[in-house]
């Protein structure tokens, strides 16, 4: 494992994934799915699991219900070598779950948030914060308990000497009410995808959106799907094409795996170009197995698969 340590703060839930579905859901009708997977879900947990598999010492701060789903998630985090000692349990709230309906390279999700609604800045292990080199936060819009103090979260982490990163994810209400002007100056790496950046900026094209956000961000690491990835700072603008593979299963968690690859290299002191290139590789690797963590086994297996993707053999 690396001597660098990351604290991931965010939501925790189960993913129930349905594949090969016979048509789209209809009120009053029943559709059949040919395949089903039951896995550890959530943007935060997928990133934590995969960056741990990539060799970064990882701890998690979140909130679960005191129930069977919560017990399953804790075991899965431990199986992924993620330290769960800062995960709290609630007797009042149920663990969240997302039902994922896959259709080719797109999907429809329905999420019950449960305990993730109740996570607040007071759950952060501030007494232990200097144990870590980096703090990452995901899924702002799914965690109303964190929203009033989002600026303070990153400000306090920076004051404690940590580097920071943020992945907003989708706003289910489509309001995109996020104080990016005051928050992003305290975020070292901002990790949206193209659609999220357009929504947040209120612009209709990518270049205009980048110009709006660039005024407040430090490093913008942008996920562009089948167009690859792009990093924009005051002094650099780097675009790298994606790594395609022949073993595509689904894209669940591909963005989170992009994040994991980028942050691994960032914590190891790599250049932004190296960070972006490796992020494209880990995003591609993610799509070779069902769910967000299935492609990230032991370190040797990951290394072999990444090399095969680079050589266009996988």
Secondary structure by P-SEA (a helix, b strand, c coil): cccbbbbbbbbbbbbbccccccccccccbbbbbcbbbbccccaaaaaaaaaaaaccbbbbbbcccccaaaaaaaaaaaaaccccccbbbbccccbbbbbbbbccccbbbbbbcccccccccccccccccccccbbbbccccccccccccaaaaaaaaaaacccbbbbbccccccccccccccccccccbbbbcaaaaaaaaccccaaaaaaaaaacccccccccccccbbbbcccbbbbbbbbbbcccccccaaaaaaaaaaaaaaaacccaaaaaaaaaaaaaaaacccccccccccaaaaaaaaaaaaaccc
